[in-house]
Amino acid sequence: MWFDDLFIVLQWWSILFLVGACAFPLTKRLFPTWFDRGYFFAKAVGFAVVSYIIYILGTLHIAPFTQQTVFFVMGIVFFVGIAPVFFHSSKQAIIQNKKRLLYWANVIGMEELCFFFLLLLWSWVKAHEPSIRGLEKFMDYGFMQSILNTQYFPAMDMWWAGGYINYYYFGHLVTAVLTKVSGISLAYTFNLMLATLFALTATMSFSIGVQIIRLKKVASWFIAIVSGVLTSFLVTLAGNMQTLYAFTKGYTGEDVKPFWTLLWSFSEFLSRVGEGMQMYWYANATRFIPFTIHEFPSYSFVVSDVHGHVLSLPFVLLAIALLLYMFTSEVIKRISHMVFYGFLLGVLLMTNALDGPIYGLLFAVGWFVFMILPNRKKWKTQWWNFIYPIGYVALVALATALPFLFYFNSFATGIGVNCPPAFLADSKIGPFIFEEVEKCQRSPLWMMWLLWGFFWFSGAWLFVKKLWKKDDQNSPIQRTLKVFYIVGIALIIFPEFLYVKDIYPAHFRSNTMFKLGYQAFIWWSVISGFVITHVVFFMKDKSQRILRAVIIFLFVPQVFLVSIFPIFSIRSYFGELKKYEGIYGLGWLEKELPDSSAAIEWLNSQSKDAVIVEAAGDSYTDYNHISSFTGLPTITGWAVHQWLWRGSYDIVSPRQEDVRMIYESTDVQDVRLILEKYHVRYIIVGKQEREKYANLQEEKFLQLGRVAFQSGTTTVYEVK
């Protein structure tokens, strides 16, 4: 089995390499003085540019979404990247470039081998629990399969017959593009995409960690590589200090107790610490503050949802690298870089909605610090020259996302005020919503310290002058990292007062905290890698020895706590890596629901634009798996998801009633009208339909059509 998987991973890697190679000439122009010309970012650039062009061609009905179109677009991207070399370079320059080809071949070869090793590593880890089941996996797979089924965009929602996907799905489109061009089944590439995101996160954060140390002119390659490895680990695999509970008596469920009330005596600790570590539940580190979510990449790679916030990671790290490069070099004013950054903001908006505004804010604050503050005297007479780039980037971002936004209805209804004053309760002023006074949640400071304390501690040293040489104190990289640090703190504070209003009553600020905290975690991980490297390798003065020893002493327990998270999470989710099952993700379906699996295989061989009807089930259950794994639209799917996407349960409820009528009504004519209303071609009757609808009237379907497929207890009726 592992040999077959290795061949599939190699096939997938070859496509990733090809996409990156096509985009590398363009990437070199974005990062001309980066230590490797930005090669580790080339795949992310390729993902963004190639997928976006395909999306535009499909939206405008210029070219269908086919394998040939993907290869054609990749060729165009490569040609655009290399064209300036031939049109604007002399023959002598071209000859010199050829002489450097061997050097770059060695550098790229080494970096590509590192990427492949990480891709193979996480593919192997994932193969110990490859099931595409649970959490958001049905949704993510269904979006990808629906995109693969389509020729033109926008793609249809597999859980809302006749409607488009009303979700930020650009990352799912990227996965579909790679799946299409590779020719590999989505049942494999779904898991391979997760491994790809892991490898990209590790290598791109490594590249950032190396570059920020290389900006210190005295840094050796050894120190830079150590910085890169440390940064990569913190961004990709580290957790938070909530793992402290592994060394206590622990708590169960959501009954969170302060850790100091759960401490063992010294004798108990020595005898029972192993018991506590066995009981520790890794997911609590992401659901610690009541009614909130505060995830981070390491958790995402373990629970394996190929969801928007994970699919956004390559673009997030590309944005971070681009900001670092722009603010620490002379290209900050270049139109080309601002245009690409604006394009990237649009891509982020289409991939994980809040990421667009977050990185727009980060650019605006950085521009203020680097361009406006140093030129305050010129502000009164030349203010336009300083302010227009922010608007310029925003306009490019809006133009990039406009084709997507045209078909997208936001399910955010305003900005909610946390703990509103009584006299404003149940009112609205502009975008601000003042709900009932009872909607009040505050995060205890000690909980926030366990989640973010290590990062706060690390970043605070950026502002301590005694830690840095005079030239370092206000260097471009120092100022850039300070911007990341301060804006990150603002993101964490924001949900304490405001939140993006959605449908969830008790967890009303959870999504806001989740999306903002996720980005802060990444920024602070980069800062922590930089600060730790500096403390260990650059604090050499005699006057700093005591301070250095104190800092390292304080760092050690914190680094330990954030570093042990993957030990708990990987061991738990992947069964201690004892049983290799393979990277094929639908094995569970073939074993547990073989009749459904056979029906899915048959439906996948039929027309890709057919509408089906299956039982309308609750979110996060096994219901609606046929529409998910075929991408064929059903009348309505997971209820809470559609409630969120469509804005009101009153819109979803009538469709659920229509589905019930199809299965339970004895009036053939009424059922026929409902089927015609949604243009249903296939009716599924299987295990879940029989469970859901106690008064199922199956015999009437023979009056409405014929048996098109049957396997065990699952029958597919084709409507006449």
Secondary structure, 3 states (H helix, E strand, C coil): CHHHHHHHHHHHHHHHHHHHHHHHHHHHHHCCCCCCCCHHHHHHHHHHHHHHHHHHHHHCCCCCCCHHHHHHHHHHHHHHHHHHHHHHCCHHHHHHHHHCHHHHHHHHHHHHHHHHHHHHHHHHHHCCCCCCCCCCHHHHHHHHHHHHHCCCCCCECCCCCCCECCCCCHHHHHHHHHHHHHCCCHHHHHHHHHHHHHHHHHHHHHHHHHHHHHCCCCCCHHHHHHHHHHHHHHHHCCCCHHHHHHHCCCCCCCCCCCHHHCCCCHHHHHHHHHHHHHHCCHHHHHCCCCCCCCCCHHHHHHHCCCCHHHHCHHHHHHHHHHHHHHHCCCCCCCHHHHHHHHHHHHHHHHHCCCHHHHHHHHHHHHHHHHHHHHHHHHHHHHHHHHHHHHHHHHHHHHHHHHHHHCCCCCCCCCEEECCCCHHHCCEEECCEEECCCCCCCCCCHHHHHHHHHHHHHHHHHHHCHHHCCHHHHCCHHHHHHHHHHHHHHHHHHHHHCEEECCCCCCCCCHHHHHHHHHHHHHHHHHHHHHHHHHHHHHCCCHHHHHHHHHHHHHHHHHHHHHHCHHHHHHHHHCHHHCCCCCCCCCHHHHHHCHHHHHHHHHHCCCCCCCEEECCCCCCCCCCCHHHHHHCCCECCCCHHHHHHHHCCHHHHHHHHHHHHHHHHCCCHHHHHHHHHHHCEEEEEECHHHHHHCCCCCHHHHHHHEEEEEEECCEEEEEEC
